[in-house]
């Protein structure tokens, strides 16, 4: 409950995800798209799938009896998708998005080093100097690392002046990214 009025935090049916479901594909390997019909039937709610999840070519057989939450965890781990229930409707997503704030590392820093060698006794006019400059960009390095972790269908958007990086990627990639950012 939230506040003095006692308004429930859960909207909809509180036991919806604890509902017992049975999903059996009779040994037949099915794609995620082919799973929608049996999933609607077993969950007794409408199911939709977004365009990012439709292209998954993985196929699996199911023989499951248990809670809807556990079934959805099994489906998400096999097909690398995310899901949500809102207003009695189950939606399967192919990508997740999350923003990470990095205010302490926004911007770049330059360091330069110049070394000189020579004679200053008036007899020799030869001198030699070498220089080295390094640009340190921790924010840019983080963006580069996250781009690698996001994978081929992931996207990374950076706002360096705000110190914010937003990543959109498959759930398995987002797990790696979250661990990297912790």
N, C-alpha and C positions, 0 to 999 in steps of 0.2 A: 504494500500500500504506500501511497505517496501523499504527503501533506496531511493536514488536520481533518480534511473531509473524508479521508479513507478511500481515495480513488484507487482501483486496482491498477497495478503496473502492467498486467497482461491484458492484451486486447484479444477478442475472439474467444475461441474455446480453449481453456487452459490445458485439457488433457489431449489435445489434438495430436501432438507429437509422441504421446505415449500409447496412442491407438495401436492395437495389435493388427498386423497385416501379414498376408501371405503372398509371396511372389515366386512363382515357379514357371520357368520357361521350358520345362520338360526336356532339359538337356540341350536345347537349341541355343546357339550363340546369337545374341541380338545386339544391334547397335543401340546407341542412346536414343535415337529417334524411334526405333521399333519398340523401345521400352516404355514409351509414353502411355500407350493404351493400357497395357497390363498394370502400370503404376497408377493410372487414374482409377482403374477398377479396384485395385487392392487398397488404395488410400481413401477412396470415396470422395475425392475432391478433384477439381480440374487441375491439369498440369500443363504448363507451357515451357518451351525451351527457346532461349534466345539464339540469334544467328551465330554468335561466337561458339556456342556449344554444338550446333548442328553439324559442323564439319568433322567432328571426332569420328575416326574410322575404327576405333577399338570395338571389339565384340566380346561379350561375355555371356555365360550361362548363369542363371540364378535359380537357387532353391533356398528360399529364405522364409522363416517364420519368426516374427518378433515385433518389436516396436518400430513405428514409422521413423523415428529419429535414427535408430540403428541401421535401418534399411537405407536411408539417405546418406549416412556416413559411408556405407559400403559402396553405394553408387558413386559418390564423389571421389572416393579413393581409387576406384577402378577407371572411371572415365576422366578424371582430373577436371572436375567441374565444381561449382559452388551452388548452393540452393538457399531459398528462403520461402517462408510461408507468410502470406499477408492476406487478410480478409478471406480466409478459407480457400486460397489459391496457392498452389505450389509452383514456383518458378525455378528453373534450372538455368544457371548462368555459366558461360564458358570462361569469363574473365572476372577478376576482382580488381578493385582499385583502392589505393590507400595513399595518403599524403604523409610525408615525414618532414618534420621541422628540424632544421640544422642551423639555427641562427648564429652559433658561435664560429662557424667555419666559412661563412659566405665571404667571397672576395678572394683576391690573389695577393701574394707577397713576392717581391723580387729581392734577390740577394746578389751582389756582385763582389768580385774579389779581383784585385789587380796587384800583380807582383812586378816589381822593377828591379833590375840588376844593372850595374854599370859602375864606371869610375868617375869620381868627382874631384880628383886631385889635379886636374888641369892638363895632365899629360895625355889622357885618352878621352876621346869624345864618344866612345862606343857605349851604348846603353841598350838594354833589352827589356821589354815588358810583355807580360802575358796577362790575359784576363779571362775570367770565367763568370758567366751570369746564369743564375738558376731562378726560374719562376716556380713558385710553390703555389699550387691551386688545390687545396683539399676539397673544396666543393665540387670542382670539375672532376677530380679523381673519383669522388663518391658517385657522381652521375655516371661516369664511365663504368665503374664497377657494377652499379645497379642495372645499367643497360645490358651488360653481359649476363647478369643473373636473370633478367626478365625473359630472356629467350627470344626466339624468332618472331613470335606473335605478340610480344610484350611492347609496351610503350613507356618511355620515361620523359616527363616534362619537368623542366627545372625553372625556378624563379630565383636566381641568385640574390637579387636585392632583398627578397623576402626571406631567403634561407629555407625555401620549401622545395621539395622534390615530390612529384606525384607519379606513382608507378601503377600501370595497368598491366596485369599478366595473369597467366593461369594460376590456379590455387597452389599447385606444387611449387611454382616459381615464387609466389608471394610468401610461402613459408620460408624458403631459403633467404629471401630478401629481409623478412622480419628478423630472422636469426642473425643475419649480417649486420643489421642496424642496431641490434641490442647491445 
